[in-house]
Amino acid sequence: MTTPRLALVGDRSPHVRSHTRIPGLLQALRERDRLDLDAYWVRTDDITEPDDLAGFDAVWLLPGSPYASEEGALAAVAHARLHGVPFLGTCGGFQHALLEFARTVCGLSTAAHAEVDPDAADPLVALLACSLVGHEGAVHLVPGTLAERVLAADRTVERYHCDYGLNPRHLDLLREHGMVFSGHDADGEVRVAELPDHPFFLATLFQPELAGDGTRPHPVITAFARAASASTATTPAAAAGPARSR
């Protein structure tokens, strides 16, 4: 069986804690769950169009925004969404998954991220009323959703490291076009989003890669790895393409 190829999309940095957790999590998946992924880091500014990720069996858009290239991050989301490639977006990945969906599916061409465009009049991704940097919080999951099935619970406590989230003014627009908001905090603020007609498309504002000490993968990461293992790339990886590193 061919080892699934995983694109770790993000501008890898030793100063981003979630990035430093990745090698240990991949090793834990191999040892604990017998899930072996052939993972490559792909910088956002090395992605110029969605097909740059052709040949990968899964895409994980990692934290670390603002990214070197917002367009590269959005192209990564588009590739996974359009081609049925398993997708996981965490923190900044969650924010950009919503941004890509709003712009290309909902037709909201002016959708903006306040971190990138602080002068935007009505940003899709806005500054949170209370920062979640370094915080933990309860997430309530909607019954029957992918998130609830993956976590096998209706409530979970998760770690965050973010200042931005979905502007609730745009929630109905995204929902009307098919996005499901499957996790919320105690005040009803969105914390998890998914696309039900996709093999595996899950985005979390919390960072499952920060759970525990990194030796036991979070259920979200394990489920994503299983989806990657069940996926088959439809296009072989090209010899040329975006810069990649192990």
N, C-alpha and C positions, 0 to 999 in steps of 0.2 A: 504494500500500500504506500502511495506517495505521501510524504510528509507535507502537511498543509503549510502553505506560505503565508505568513502574517506580516502585513505592513503596519509598523508602529509609526504612525504619522505624528510628527512633532519635532521641535527644534531642540534636540537632545542637549541637556545641560546637567552638570553635576550639582547645580544649585536648585534644581527642581526635585523635591523629595520623591514624587511619584515616579520620575524617570529612574532614580537610583534603585527603586524597588523592583523594576521590571525583570532584570536578570534572575533574581532570587525567585520571583513568582513563576517564571518560565521553568526554572529547575524544579520547583515544587509541583508544578503541573505534571512534569515528566515522572517524578518519583512517586507522588501520591496518587495521581489519577491516570497514569499511563497515557497522558495526552502530550504528544511531542509536536511542537510547532517550530517551523523554520522561520524565525523572526528576523526582520530587517528594519532598521530605522530609516525613515524617509523624511527628509526635511521638507517643510511646507513650501519653501521657495525653490525647491527642485520639482514641484508639481505645477505644470502649466495648463494641463487639461485632464479631465477624468481618466482618459485612456492611458495616462502615464502609469496607472496602477493595474493595468491589465496583467493577468497572470498571478495575482495574489488571490488567495482563497478567503481572506478576511482582512478587515481594516479596523484598527483601533486608533481613533483620534484622541490623543493624550492631552492632559493639561499643559499649560505653559503659555497661555495667551497673555498679551497680544502676540500672535504668531509672526514670524518673519514675513509670511505672506498669507493674508486673509483669503485671497483668491485660491491659493494652493490648498488651504484647509477646506474651503467650500467645495473644491473639485474632488477632494477625497470623499467627502460626504456624498456628493452626486454620483460618483462611481459606484459606491456601495449600494445606494438607494436604487439606481437605475438598472443595475445588473444583478440584483438579488444576492449580493455578496454580504455575508455576515458582518455587521457593523456594531461597534461599541464606541460610544463617545462619553468621556468622563470630564466633568468640570468644563474647561474651555471647549472640549469636544461636544458636550451637551449644548452649550450656547451656540456653537456654529452649526450643529445639526438643525436647530430651530431656524437659524438665519438662512441656511440654504433652502429649507423647505418653504419658508415664507417668500423668498425671492422667486424661486423657480416653479413651485407648485401653486402657491396662493396668488402669485402675480404682484406681490408687494415689493416692487423694485426699489423702493426707498427704505426697506428694512435695514436698520443700522444697529451696530453694537456700540454702546455708549463709551466703552473703553477705547475704541478705535476712533469714534466720531463723537466726542463729548459735546459738540454743538448741535447734534441731531435733535430736532424738535420733539419727535415722538419715537424714541428708539425701541426696537423690538427687544433687545437685551439691555436692561437698564441697571443702574446701581441699586443694590438691595438696600432696604430701609435700615437693616442691621447687618454688618459684615459677618460672614461666616468663616473668616480666616481662623483656622485653628480650633474650630468649634465642632461639637457633635450634636446631633439632633435626631429626633424621631421622624420616621417617614412612614406614612400610612398608605398601604397599597390597595389598589382597586381590585376586587375579586374578579377572577376570570381573565386577567391580563397576563402577558408574558412575565412582567416583573413579579407578580404574585406567585406564578408557577415557579419561577427561578428561585425565589427566596423562600418558598414554601411557608409563607407567613403573611399575616395581614398588617404587621407592624415590624419595623426594624430600626435600629439606631445606627447611624452612619456618620463618618467623618467628612468634614468639608475643609476647603481652603480657597474660598472665593468671595468676591465682592459683587458679582453681577448675576442676574437671573432674568427669567422671562417677565417682561412687562405685561401685567394681567390685562391691559387694554387690548392686547392682540390675541388673547387666548382663544376667543370664539372663532376668529378667522382661521387659525391653524386647525382647530377641532373640526370646523365645517369642511375642511379639505382632507380629512382623514387621519390626522395625527391624534393619538390617544395619550392623554395625560394620566399615567397610571400610578403615580406616587406624589403625595403632598405632605407638607408639614402640618403641624397642629392648627395653623391659621389658614390652611387651604392653599398655600403657595406651592406652585409646581416644583417638583424635585426629580420626577422621572417622566420620560416621554418615550413612545414607541410607535412603530408602524405595523399594524396588525396584518396587512397583506404582504408582508415581507418575511423571508425565511427567518431572519434574526436581525432586528434593528432596534437597539436599545440605547438610550442616552440618559445619563444620570448626572445631576448637578453635584452629588456627593462623589467622593473618590474611593471606589472599592479597593483600589490598589494600596490604600493606606490602612486597611483593616488589619488589626492584630500586629504581629511582629514580622509579617511577610512570609512566614513558613507554611501557612495554610491559605491557599487562594480563596478569596471571597466567592460565594456562590455565583455572583454575576460573572466573574472572570472565568470560573469553571464552565458555566453554561455557554459562554461565548467561545471558549476553546473547543467545547464539544460541537458547537455549530460549525466552527472552522474545520474540524475533522470530518464533518459530514458533507462539507462543501467541496466541489470540484471546479477548479479554474477552467473557464471556457476558452481562454486564450493563453498559449504558452508565454512565459516571461520573455520579453525581448532582450536581445543582447545589449542594446542601448536603452537608456531611460534615466529616471531620476537617480541622484546619488543615493546609495544605500550603504548601511554599515550594520554589522552584527551587534 
